[in-house]
Amino acid sequence: MRQFPLEMHHMAPGRVVEWRLRSTAVEAADTGDPVNRKASFNQDKHFTVAEESRAADDPVASWVAVTFEVTGRLDEQALAQSLLSFVQRHEVLRCAFRRLAGEVACEPFDPAGLTLEPQQVGAFETSDLLRDFLVERFKRSIDTLSWPLFIMGAVEREESATVYLAFDHIVCDGMSMPIVAREVSLGYEALCRGEGAELPPAPSYLDFAEEQRRRYLSIDASDERLGYWKAFMGQAGEFFPRFPLDLGVEPGRMYPIVNESSTLLDAAEAEVFEKTCLAAGGKPFMGVLASVAVCLREAGGPGVYRGFMPVSERGRDTWAHSVGWFVNTLPIEFDASPGRDFTQVMASVRAGFSEMMSHLDVPFVRAWQLLAPEEFAARSWPYPVNFFSYIDMRKCPGAERHDEWRPTTHVWSARANGACSWFQRDTDGMHMNSIYVDTPAARRTMGDFQEGLRLTVQEIARSGGFRRPIALTTPRRPLRTPLDVAAIARRG
């Protein structure tokens, strides 16, 4: 399972059917006395930005989607029931968000009052027409301020089907996508057998949000738990670590995006890379982060890496099978100065990561609100920010059947003012997906950076370290090579 732009997804044509979620409570003129619960800090900020953008006639939008395959002729009734059961199981998916008394609240609807209404969309004769339809469908249908906050559908063929679900970020994160694919697939297969699916407990994200707010809403900027953040900000007082390379952006301006994906290492190279990282006393994600730091430095950035890193808040067991936005974001800093070899940089990464993980306590949005209130009032991060994310998809729920279901994740944002990169490891290798501003400078910078990073991790896999200059010495390979496209086609 990997993440790449929906525009790169090779999907066989077919007939499209969608299911519209309905609630008797929503459709009733009087919903009675609703039970409202508080949104999480992530949800509150996300909803507030959507409100302010709408009021300024400057709407922002983003979505995260998952697709996966069903073999054999599709049983529409069984799939519809599986989708409905999935929504009923996860409370956050059956919530409407609204502002009450200055705070963002969510009203969970009774699962027994939910139904799905099938809608026959039509047949698409070519893959290009189908892909264009889905890209526009996701963009136009996902709205933070309108319920429901996701769409569900399938592309039917004689002997197979592709199921898709696209969500507003307010109800899920990237790690929720493997859960979606697993639960809907297992539920569908069980219903086709005339059985019920046996699934592990999935506590409600609303319980997580309630506990989070209870613990952190009352803290102030003097709280000792903010010490790590304050130390990271230093004398300059910058809450956000700047992306160190030129992207050609103007202050206060948002831009259309470039959404690109490429393979850094094939499966065999990724295995060798992992062994090299372990021999150096680290893990594969540390090796990738070390390589990123060195490439940024070689391209003109500083020797000390400073960036943001999202961290899952699911824990080992409690929220492992729950859908929601279980992500905290923390700063990380480590030394990648010239002259340090791979083992030395890895040691710095390991030390920086250990220090970061010992300060998980305060939610990112709350720290932002307390320590950078002027920037918190804005609708976006103030300037291009250094951001690194890594997920080993082989460890996600349902990974043992990914080769059969062929799940893929897709993310999109309407505009940006910087760059974000996500790295994934799956059975096919190591991959990178980047969203960044569509400017000439950013295209040059990110193109060179991605190629330099590819050469760096390949060199580590071949020789065990940084044994030659990282700067490009060969023409940059196009991001979408025939091999890359063929690999994506094989994965569905």
Secondary structure, 3 states (H helix, E strand, C coil): CEECCHHHCCCCCEEEEEEEEEEHHHHCCCCCCCCCEECCHHHHHHHHHHHHHHHCCCCCCEEEEEEEEEECCCCHHHHHHHHHHHHHHCHHHHEEEEEECCEEEEEECCHHHEEEEEEEEEEECCHHHHHHHHHHHHHHHCCCCCCCCEEEEEEECCCEEEEEEEECHHHCCCCHHHHHHHHHHHHHHHHHCCCCCCCCCCCCHHHHHHHHHHHHCCCCCCCHHHHHHHHHHCCCCCCCCECCCCCCCCCCCCECEEEEEEEEEEHHHHHHHHHHHHHCCCCHHHHHHHHHHHHHHHCCCCCEEEEEEEEECCCCCCCCCCCCCCEEEEEEEEECCCCCCHHHHHHHHHHHHHHHHCCCCCCHHHHHHHHCHHHHCCCCCCCCECEEEEEEHHHCCCHHHHHHHCCEEEEEECCECCEEEEEEEECCEEEEEEEEECCHHHHHHHHHHHHHHHHHHHHHHHHCCCCCCCCCCCCCCCCCCHHHHHHHHHHC
